[in-house]
Amino acid sequence: METIGKMKKRIIAILFCIILLAPSCAPAKPSWDRTPPDTLFEAVNVKDNKKVTEFDKGLMKFLSMGTVIWLLHVLTTR
């Protein structure tokens, strides 16, 4: 009787794996008619925003100076 119980567990495990793996199979072939992207930005669909404001420049200066100060603090206290 124990072998029947083990067999049921194996069958249930196999069916569970099939249920989980079956939807991951592609139902249709991918479209090969698309042209490949020219740049990495096109591949990840990033829109290039050329408008950089003074606020952005000030924020970058603040963040980079904070990083430099933190780095100096860490290097001098160790």
C-alpha positions as CSV (number, residue, x, y, z in Angstrom):
1,M,0.0,0.0,0.0
2,E,2.9,2.4,0.6
3,T,4.1,2.1,-3.0
4,I,0.6,3.2,-4.2
5,G,0.8,6.2,-2.0
6,K,4.3,7.1,-3.3
7,M,3.1,6.5,-6.8
8,K,0.2,8.9,-6.3
9,K,2.5,11.6,-4.9
10,R,4.8,11.2,-7.9
11,I,2.0,11.4,-10.4
12,I,0.6,14.5,-8.6
13,A,4.1,16.1,-8.6
14,I,4.5,15.4,-12.3
15,L,1.0,16.8,-13.1
16,F,1.7,19.8,-11.1
17,C,5.0,20.4,-13.0
18,I,3.2,20.0,-16.3
19,I,0.5,22.5,-15.2
20,L,3.1,25.0,-14.3
21,L,5.3,24.5,-17.4
22,A,2.6,24.2,-20.1
23,P,1.5,27.9,-20.1
24,S,5.1,29.0,-20.5
25,C,5.3,27.4,-24.0
26,A,4.8,30.0,-26.8
27,P,1.5,29.4,-28.5
28,A,2.7,31.1,-31.7
29,K,6.0,31.8,-33.4
30,P,7.4,35.2,-32.9
31,S,7.1,37.8,-35.7
32,W,10.4,37.8,-37.7
33,D,9.2,40.7,-39.9
34,R,10.2,43.3,-37.3
35,T,13.5,45.1,-37.9
36,P,16.0,44.9,-35.1
37,P,16.6,48.0,-33.0
38,D,19.6,50.2,-34.0
39,T,20.5,51.3,-30.5
40,L,20.2,50.0,-27.0
41,F,17.8,52.9,-26.2
42,E,15.5,51.7,-28.9
43,A,15.7,48.1,-27.6
44,V,14.6,49.1,-24.1
45,N,12.2,51.8,-25.4
46,V,13.8,54.8,-23.7
47,K,12.7,58.2,-24.9
48,D,15.6,60.6,-25.1
49,N,14.7,63.8,-23.2
50,K,17.1,66.5,-24.4
51,K,15.6,69.2,-22.1
52,V,18.0,69.5,-19.1
53,T,17.0,72.2,-16.7
54,E,19.0,74.3,-14.3
55,F,17.4,72.4,-11.4
56,D,18.7,69.1,-12.9
57,K,22.2,70.5,-13.1
58,G,22.0,71.8,-9.5
59,L,20.7,68.5,-8.3
60,M,23.5,66.5,-10.0
61,K,26.1,68.9,-8.4
62,F,24.5,68.3,-5.0
63,L,24.4,64.6,-5.4
64,S,27.9,64.3,-6.7
65,M,29.3,66.5,-4.0
66,G,27.5,64.5,-1.4
67,T,29.0,61.3,-2.8
68,V,32.5,62.8,-2.8
69,I,32.1,64.0,0.8
70,W,30.7,60.6,1.9
71,L,33.6,58.8,0.2
72,L,36.2,61.1,1.9
73,H,34.5,60.5,5.2
74,V,34.5,56.7,4.8
75,L,38.1,56.7,3.6
76,T,39.4,58.9,6.5
77,T,37.5,57.1,9.3
78,R,38.7,53.6,8.5
